[in-house]
Amino acid sequence: MKKYKIGILAACILLLGTAGFGIAYQQQTSAKEQSHSFNVLVMGVDERPGDTGRSDVLMMVNLDTSHNKAKVMPIPRDTRVHIDGKGTDEKINHAYRYGGIPLTVRTVEKFLDIDVDYYVKVNMEGFKDVVDELGGVYVKNPFPFVFDSFIFPQGENALNGEKALAYVRMRHEDPKGDLGRNNRQRQVVEALLDKGMNMSTVKNIPSLLTLVKKHIRTNIDVSDAFTMYNIIKNGRPDFETVTVKGEGQIVDGTWYYVVKPSEKKQLSAMFQQTNE
């Protein structure tokens, strides 16, 4: 196998194992081969012994294979939605606790009125392990803060797995709250993608495959990542970050992030699949 193909393979594995941003690309020979865009729901889940856990991270990703572009939309965990099948209006991250991956997918589909083609569930411990396996990442922190005993000065920060996990989890000290945390999640994911496109990642492929098997659940077979290099061999997709606009409200004594129907309609239009 040529070296450039191996480098792209490393990126493909990284895409699958950390954020799911490349999963739909390899489906060129699937039943959806006439489509040129796909929706991928990425779930970062905190799982503990005896506890199903909740989705600590939810990202909706639309991949445009024709133009090598991706829309990335973090969904605030406190977003008030109707939990499909539960019959209650609650925070969106409760869906995973009630019904795991299937209920989370259905809830997001109903919330945005879109189809979710693929999902990737990442155990947050797996996220930490992938960062360590790749030798850490660098991010530019917009303001200084302390979280989980880690000090994050303003400016460039070097993050190992533990520190990266703390960096993407902090929200209460952020002036922008959940939206600020979503921005930090995007920073780390993009840093990981850049690392995955680096030729030095080749030596990490066996370990990355082991991490994927241990920490990832998806409806796409990992072996399909081998075909992705045809799509992304010229570099990672151009990213457009989409913000879910809403406002905080207290409902029955609980704080929620409430999204207006007009905003949901706009978001739905942005994540409709196309054949152009």
Secondary structure as a PSIPRED ss2 file (coil, helix, strand):
# PSIPRED VFORMAT (PSIPRED V4.0)

   1 M C   1.000  0.000  0.000
   2 K C   1.000  0.000  0.000
   3 K H   0.000  1.000  0.000
   4 Y H   0.000  1.000  0.000
   5 K H   0.000  1.000  0.000
   6 I H   0.000  1.000  0.000
   7 G H   0.000  1.000  0.000
   8 I H   0.000  1.000  0.000
   9 L H   0.000  1.000  0.000
  10 A H   0.000  1.000  0.000
  11 A H   0.000  1.000  0.000
  12 C H   0.000  1.000  0.000
  13 I H   0.000  1.000  0.000
  14 L H   0.000  1.000  0.000
  15 L H   0.000  1.000  0.000
  16 L H   0.000  1.000  0.000
  17 G H   0.000  1.000  0.000
  18 T H   0.000  1.000  0.000
  19 A H   0.000  1.000  0.000
  20 G C   1.000  0.000  0.000
  21 F C   1.000  0.000  0.000
  22 G C   1.000  0.000  0.000
  23 I H   0.000  1.000  0.000
  24 A H   0.000  1.000  0.000
  25 Y H   0.000  1.000  0.000
  26 Q H   0.000  1.000  0.000
  27 Q H   0.000  1.000  0.000
  28 Q H   0.000  1.000  0.000
  29 T H   0.000  1.000  0.000
  30 S C   1.000  0.000  0.000
  31 A C   1.000  0.000  0.000
  32 K C   1.000  0.000  0.000
  33 E C   1.000  0.000  0.000
  34 Q C   1.000  0.000  0.000
  35 S C   1.000  0.000  0.000
  36 H C   1.000  0.000  0.000
  37 S E   0.000  0.000  1.000
  38 F E   0.000  0.000  1.000
  39 N E   0.000  0.000  1.000
  40 V E   0.000  0.000  1.000
  41 L E   0.000  0.000  1.000
  42 V E   0.000  0.000  1.000
  43 M E   0.000  0.000  1.000
  44 G E   0.000  0.000  1.000
  45 V E   0.000  0.000  1.000
  46 D E   0.000  0.000  1.000
  47 E E   0.000  0.000  1.000
  48 R E   0.000  0.000  1.000
  49 P C   1.000  0.000  0.000
  50 G C   1.000  0.000  0.000
  51 D E   0.000  0.000  1.000
  52 T E   0.000  0.000  1.000
  53 G E   0.000  0.000  1.000
  54 R E   0.000  0.000  1.000
  55 S E   0.000  0.000  1.000
  56 D E   0.000  0.000  1.000
  57 V E   0.000  0.000  1.000
  58 L E   0.000  0.000  1.000
  59 M E   0.000  0.000  1.000
  60 M E   0.000  0.000  1.000
  61 V E   0.000  0.000  1.000
  62 N E   0.000  0.000  1.000
  63 L E   0.000  0.000  1.000
  64 D E   0.000  0.000  1.000
  65 T C   1.000  0.000  0.000
  66 S C   1.000  0.000  0.000
  67 H C   1.000  0.000  0.000
  68 N C   1.000  0.000  0.000
  69 K E   0.000  0.000  1.000
  70 A E   0.000  0.000  1.000
  71 K E   0.000  0.000  1.000
  72 V E   0.000  0.000  1.000
  73 M E   0.000  0.000  1.000
  74 P E   0.000  0.000  1.000
  75 I C   1.000  0.000  0.000
  76 P C   1.000  0.000  0.000
  77 R C   1.000  0.000  0.000
  78 D C   1.000  0.000  0.000
  79 T E   0.000  0.000  1.000
  80 R E   0.000  0.000  1.000
  81 V E   0.000  0.000  1.000
  82 H E   0.000  0.000  1.000
  83 I E   0.000  0.000  1.000
  84 D C   1.000  0.000  0.000
  85 G C   1.000  0.000  0.000
  86 K C   1.000  0.000  0.000
  87 G C   1.000  0.000  0.000
  88 T E   0.000  0.000  1.000
  89 D E   0.000  0.000  1.000
  90 E E   0.000  0.000  1.000
  91 K E   0.000  0.000  1.000
  92 I C   1.000  0.000  0.000
  93 N C   1.000  0.000  0.000
  94 H H   0.000  1.000  0.000
  95 A H   0.000  1.000  0.000
  96 Y H   0.000  1.000  0.000
  97 R H   0.000  1.000  0.000
  98 Y H   0.000  1.000  0.000
  99 G H   0.000  1.000  0.000
 100 G H   0.000  1.000  0.000
 101 I H   0.000  1.000  0.000
 102 P H   0.000  1.000  0.000
 103 L H   0.000  1.000  0.000
 104 T H   0.000  1.000  0.000
 105 V H   0.000  1.000  0.000
 106 R H   0.000  1.000  0.000
 107 T H   0.000  1.000  0.000
 108 V H   0.000  1.000  0.000
 109 E H   0.000  1.000  0.000
 110 K H   0.000  1.000  0.000
 111 F H   0.000  1.000  0.000
 112 L H   0.000  1.000  0.000
 113 D C   1.000  0.000  0.000
 114 I C   1.000  0.000  0.000
 115 D C   1.000  0.000  0.000
 116 V C   1.000  0.000  0.000
 117 D C   1.000  0.000  0.000
 118 Y E   0.000  0.000  1.000
 119 Y E   0.000  0.000  1.000
 120 V E   0.000  0.000  1.000
 121 K E   0.000  0.000  1.000
 122 V E   0.000  0.000  1.000
 123 N E   0.000  0.000  1.000
 124 M H   0.000  1.000  0.000
 125 E H   0.000  1.000  0.000
 126 G H   0.000  1.000  0.000
 127 F H   0.000  1.000  0.000
 128 K H   0.000  1.000  0.000
 129 D H   0.000  1.000  0.000
 130 V H   0.000  1.000  0.000
 131 V H   0.000  1.000  0.000
 132 D H   0.000  1.000  0.000
 133 E H   0.000  1.000  0.000
 134 L C   1.000  0.000  0.000
 135 G C   1.000  0.000  0.000
 136 G C   1.000  0.000  0.000
 137 V E   0.000  0.000  1.000
 138 Y E   0.000  0.000  1.000
 139 V E   0.000  0.000  1.000
 140 K E   0.000  0.000  1.000
 141 N E   0.000  0.000  1.000
 142 P C   1.000  0.000  0.000
 143 F C   1.000  0.000  0.000
 144 P C   1.000  0.000  0.000
 145 F E   0.000  0.000  1.000
 146 V E   0.000  0.000  1.000
 147 F E   0.000  0.000  1.000
 148 D C   1.000  0.000  0.000
 149 S C   1.000  0.000  0.000
 150 F E   0.000  0.000  1.000
 151 I E   0.000  0.000  1.000
 152 F E   0.000  0.000  1.000
 153 P C   1.000  0.000  0.000
 154 Q C   1.000  0.000  0.000
 155 G E   0.000  0.000  1.000
 156 E E   0.000  0.000  1.000
 157 N E   0.000  0.000  1.000
 158 A E   0.000  0.000  1.000
 159 L E   0.000  0.000  1.000
 160 N C   1.000  0.000  0.000
 161 G H   0.000  1.000  0.000
 162 E H   0.000  1.000  0.000
 163 K H   0.000  1.000  0.000
 164 A H   0.000  1.000  0.000
 165 L H   0.000  1.000  0.000
 166 A H   0.000  1.000  0.000
 167 Y H   0.000  1.000  0.000
 168 V H   0.000  1.000  0.000
 169 R H   0.000  1.000  0.000
 170 M C   1.000  0.000  0.000
 171 R C   1.000  0.000  0.000
 172 H C   1.000  0.000  0.000
 173 E C   1.000  0.000  0.000
 174 D C   1.000  0.000  0.000
 175 P C   1.000  0.000  0.000
 176 K C   1.000  0.000  0.000
 177 G C   1.000  0.000  0.000
 178 D H   0.000  1.000  0.000
 179 L H   0.000  1.000  0.000
 180 G H   0.000  1.000  0.000
 181 R H   0.000  1.000  0.000
 182 N H   0.000  1.000  0.000
 183 N H   0.000  1.000  0.000
 184 R H   0.000  1.000  0.000
 185 Q H   0.000  1.000  0.000
 186 R H   0.000  1.000  0.000
 187 Q H   0.000  1.000  0.000
 188 V H   0.000  1.000  0.000
 189 V H   0.000  1.000  0.000
 190 E H   0.000  1.000  0.000
 191 A H   0.000  1.000  0.000
 192 L H   0.000  1.000  0.000
 193 L H   0.000  1.000  0.000
 194 D H   0.000  1.000  0.000
 195 K H   0.000  1.000  0.000
 196 G H   0.000  1.000  0.000
 197 M C   1.000  0.000  0.000
 198 N C   1.000  0.000  0.000
 199 M H   0.000  1.000  0.000
 200 S H   0.000  1.000  0.000
 201 T H   0.000  1.000  0.000
 202 V H   0.000  1.000  0.000
 203 K H   0.000  1.000  0.000
 204 N H   0.000  1.000  0.000
 205 I H   0.000  1.000  0.000
 206 P H   0.000  1.000  0.000
 207 S H   0.000  1.000  0.000
 208 L H   0.000  1.000  0.000
 209 L H   0.000  1.000  0.000
 210 T H   0.000  1.000  0.000
 211 L H   0.000  1.000  0.000
 212 V H   0.000  1.000  0.000
 213 K H   0.000  1.000  0.000
 214 K H   0.000  1.000  0.000
 215 H H   0.000  1.000  0.000
 216 I E   0.000  0.000  1.000
 217 R E   0.000  0.000  1.000
 218 T E   0.000  0.000  1.000
 219 N C   1.000  0.000  0.000
 220 I C   1.000  0.000  0.000
 221 D C   1.000  0.000  0.000
 222 V H   0.000  1.000  0.000
 223 S H   0.000  1.000  0.000
 224 D H   0.000  1.000  0.000
 225 A H   0.000  1.000  0.000
 226 F H   0.000  1.000  0.000
 227 T H   0.000  1.000  0.000
 228 M H   0.000  1.000  0.000
 229 Y H   0.000  1.000  0.000
 230 N H   0.000  1.000  0.000
 231 I H   0.000  1.000  0.000
 232 I H   0.000  1.000  0.000
 233 K C   1.000  0.000  0.000
 234 N C   1.000  0.000  0.000
 235 G C   1.000  0.000  0.000
 236 R C   1.000  0.000  0.000
 237 P C   1.000  0.000  0.000
 238 D E   0.000  0.000  1.000
 239 F E   0.000  0.000  1.000
 240 E E   0.000  0.000  1.000
 241 T E   0.000  0.000  1.000
 242 V C   1.000  0.000  0.000
 243 T C   1.000  0.000  0.000
 244 V C   1.000  0.000  0.000
 245 K C   1.000  0.000  0.000
 246 G C   1.000  0.000  0.000
 247 E E   0.000  0.000  1.000
 248 G E   0.000  0.000  1.000
 249 Q E   0.000  0.000  1.000
 250 I E   0.000  0.000  1.000
 251 V E   0.000  0.000  1.000
 252 D C   1.000  0.000  0.000
 253 G C   1.000  0.000  0.000
 254 T E   0.000  0.000  1.000
 255 W E   0.000  0.000  1.000
 256 Y E   0.000  0.000  1.000
 257 Y E   0.000  0.000  1.000
 258 V E   0.000  0.000  1.000
 259 V C   1.000  0.000  0.000
 260 K C   1.000  0.000  0.000
 261 P H   0.000  1.000  0.000
 262 S H   0.000  1.000  0.000
 263 E H   0.000  1.000  0.000
 264 K H   0.000  1.000  0.000
 265 K H   0.000  1.000  0.000
 266 Q H   0.000  1.000  0.000
 267 L H   0.000  1.000  0.000
 268 S H   0.000  1.000  0.000
 269 A H   0.000  1.000  0.000
 270 M H   0.000  1.000  0.000
 271 F C   1.000  0.000  0.000
 272 Q C   1.000  0.000  0.000
 273 Q C   1.000  0.000  0.000
 274 T C   1.000  0.000  0.000
 275 N C   1.000  0.000  0.000
 276 E C   1.000  0.000  0.000
